[in-house]
């Protein structure tokens, strides 16, 4: 029996809507990273991160350091080897259906999205269609792609299962300070069960675990309250979202 949870919105941003800029701060209702489920550490691809020291860079002038009337070239510090965070997958909900089959709702941050499945999901929530090539590029260039899948296993045929994409959210980021969440959507037949809230909380927690604390999004007017309840603020400290559109 599914627990009674809060309803999820059908969409958060769409090309036909005028969005509101919202910002999430780490002091919100989402627990601090130390209370979160720890991710298993394993080998990941190494990326370069430059350790910055204000004192060093303040002393640099066009790549040179002047001292005692001599000029010497200063080389940048060697990059540190850091591990990329591994994708996370967990079961958010498990229940038995009337026909005796078992359904699991699985959250994943692995970015496992078929663009045709995503297009079908966008159709269900009434979003305007976008070119598949651009959808694929947006997923490929995102910092985080989180999904909800329904996996139904038959009670009669062992090993038989049906997997369906029922929710998604993605985030772009500078990989250091800021992230913006886009394209939050949940299948209408799965709304009203708190899955949209669970998806967003997992996305926020994943970003916080990656030490990204400045999280923003753009919301349609009808879902502003939904995001406020997750800790987002509209125009914090008078900050306004600015938009530039081509004028033909």
N, C-alpha and C positions, 0 to 999 in steps of 0.2 A: 504494500500500500504506500503510495507516494506521500511524503509529508506535505502539509499545507504550507506553501511558500508564497512569497510575493510575486505579483505579476511582472512579466518582462515586456518591454516595449517592442513594437514591430520593427522599428528602425531608429537609428540615431543620426544619420546624415544621408542626404541624397541630393543629387544634382539639381533637383527641382525645388528644394527648400532653401529658405534663408536661415542659416544656422546661428546659434548663439555660442560665443566662445566661453568655455568653462576651463577652470584650472583646478587640479587636485593638489593638495598639500599633504605632506607626510603626517601632519598632526590629526588627520581625519579619523573616521571610525574604523578604518582598516587597521588591523593589528600591526605593530612594528615587526620588522623582519625577524627578530629573535624569537617570535612566537610562531613562526611559520614552519611548515614541514621542510626539513632540510633536504636539499637535493643531493643525490649520490654523486660523489666526485669520481671522475674517471678521466682518461686521457681525452683531450679535445685538441682541436687545431689551435696552434699558438698564434697569437696576434701581438702586434707591437704596440706598446703604450709608453709614451714619453713621460718620465717623471719630471715635473717642473719645479724648479726652485726660483722663487721670486728674486732672491738676492743675486743669483747667477745671471738670470736674464735681464735684470735691471742694469747690470754692469756691462752688458753687451752693447756695442755700438757698431752696427753694420757688420757683425761677425768678427769684431776685433775687441780685445781687452787691452786697455792702455795702463801701463804700470811702470813707474820709474823711468819715464821717458823712452820706453821701449814698447814696441807693438808686436803682439804675438797672436796667431790665429787660434781661436778657441773652438774645438770640435764639440758637437752636441754629445750629450751623454749617451751611452749605449742603451738601446731599448731593452725593457724588461719583458721576459716571457710570461704571459698570463694565459690561463686556460679559458676557453670559451665555455659558457654555461651549457650544460646538456639539456636536451628537451625533457619535459616532464609529462607523464601520463598517469591519470588516476581515475577511478570510478567515482562519479558524483552521486549516482543513484542506481539502485538495483531493485527490480520489482518483477512479480509474476503476473503475466497477462491472463485475461479470461480464458484463452485457449490452452493455458498451461505452459506456454513458452516463457522464456526468461528474457527480460530486456535490461540492458545496462546503458546508462548515459555516461560516456567517457569524455573527459577533458584531456586535451593534448596541446602542448606548445611546440610540437614538431613541425607544424606547417604542412601537414598532410592534407592537401586540398586539391580535388579535381575541379578544374575550371568549369566544366559542364555541370557538375553537381552544384557549384556555387552559383552559376547562372540560374539554375532551376530554383535554388533557394531564394535568390533575389526576386525572381518572378513571383514566388509565393507571397512575399511581403509587399509586393507592388512597386518595387524599385524600377526605374527606367533601365532598359538594357544598355550595356556598355560593350564596346568591342572586346572580344575575347583576348586579343593580343595585348590590350591594355590591362585587362584584369590579370593576365599572367604576369605582366611586367610589374604591376603593383604588388603582387604577392612575392615575387622574386626579390624586389628591392625593399621589402619591409624588414624591420628589425625583429619583429615578433609577429607570428601568425598563430592564433589560438583557435581551436575548433571544439565543437561538441558533436559527437557522433552517437547515434542510437545503434546499438548492436543487439539484435534479437536472435536468440538461439532456440531452435525447435525442440519441443519436448518429445517428439516422435522420432525424428531423424537425427542420430548422433553426428555431430560435426557440421551440421547445416546451420548457417547463420546469415543474417541480412544486415548490412552496414549502411547507414544513411547519414548524410551530413544534415544536422538540424540547427547548427549555430556556428557563428564565426565572429571574430574580432581581430583586428591587426593593429600594429603600432609601428610608426617610423621614429627614428631616433638619431641623435648625434653620437650614440654609444657612450656618452659620458654624463651629460647633465639633463638633457631634455628628451621627452617622448610625447608624441601625439597619437591618440587612439582614433582609429577610423573604422567604418563599415561594421558596426555592431548590429547583428541581426540574429533572430531566433525564429525558427519555423512556427507559423501561427498555430499549428496543431499541438505544439509543445509549450506555448505561452501560458502564463498563469500558474506555473509550477516553480517559479523562482530560479529558472535556469539562466535567464539573462543576468540577474544579480550575481549568481554564482560565477558565471563566465567573466563578468567585469571584475569581481573581487580577485579571481585568479590572475587575470591580466595585470591588475594593479600590483598584486603581491609579487608576481614574477619580475616586474620592472623594479620594484623596491629591492628585491633580492639582488638585482644586478646594479644596485647603487645608483639608480636613476630616480630622483625625487621630485622633479618638476614635470608633472604629467598634465597634458591638456587634451581637449577634444572640442568638437563642434556639434551642437545638439539642436535638433528641431524643437520648436517651442513646446510641442506636446509631450516631450520626454525630459524636459529640463528638471522637473521634480524628481524623476527617477534617478538622475545623476546627482542631484543635490543630496539625496538620501545615501549616496555612496561616498559623500565627502567633497564633491566638486563645488566650486564657487563660481558664480557668474560675475564677470568683470571684477576680479579681486583687486583691491586698492586702486580702483578706477582704471585698470588696464583694459583697453578695448581691442577686440579682434579687428584687424584691418584686412580688406579684400581688394584685390585688383582683378578686374575682368576685361577681356578684350572688347573694344568698342568698334564695331564694324559699321 
